[in-house]
Amino acid sequence: MGSGCADFALNTLVALFPIGNGEKVKIWQGHVSWPAWGLHQDFNVEFLASADRDEGRIPWNVISEWIKTKHAELEERIREE
């Protein structure tokens, strides 16, 4: 679980959750949305760090369902804080 996987996870989620409505997190160079930041490590662990490096493929429907579930959990945590 090196930084390469975490960076790739963050880049993936930034594409899916662009910054909007002024909600952003400052990172080393720039900003990302709260959902992208809040989910990228879990995405890394779930899909990337344990993936087969030679033939790793993740079906979109699996990623889509995971994102829906985790995003709802993240929003619930934010509301509780």
N, C-alpha and C positions, 0 to 999 in steps of 0.2 A: 504494500500500500504506500507507494512513494508519491512524491509530489506530482509526477507526471499524470498519474491516474486522477488525482484530485483536481488538477488543472483541466484535464479533459472533461471531467464531470461538471465542473463549474462552467466551462465553455458551452457544453451541451445544454445545461439548464438556463444559461443566459440567452441562448437562442430561443428557448421555449418560454421563458419568463423575462421579457425585456423590461427595462425600467419604465415605470408609469406612475402617474399621480404623485410624483415627488418622493415616493418611498424608495430609498436606496441605501446601500451600505458602501462605505468607502473601503476600497481594498488598496493594495500597494500602488497600482497604477490605474486609477479610475474608480468607477462605481459599478455596482451590480444591483439587481433588484433583491428585495428581502426574500422572496420565494427561492430564487436561484441560490442565494447564499445559504439560506436555511436548509435546503435539501441536498446540496451538492455532496457533502460527506456521506450521507446515507445512500445516495445514488452510487457513489464511488464504491462503498462496501458491498452493496447489493448486486451491482452489475459489472463493475470494472476490475476491481482488485482481484476478484476470484475468477475472472473470465479466462477461457482457454486462449492463450496468446497467439496460437497458430490459426485457430478456426472459430474464434469467438464471434457469435452472432446473437443479437438480442432481437426477437420479434417486436415490431412496433406496438402490437396490442398489449404485450407484457409491460413495456415501458409506460404506455399510456395509462393502463390500469394502476400501475404503481404510483405514477405522478398524481392521478386523481385522488387516490387514497392518502398519500403523504401530504399533498397540498392541503387537503381538508383538515388533516391532523395539525399541520403547521398553523393554519389560520385559527384553529380552536385554541392552540397554545398561546398565540398572540393575543386573542381576545381575553384569555384568562389573566394575562399579565397586567 
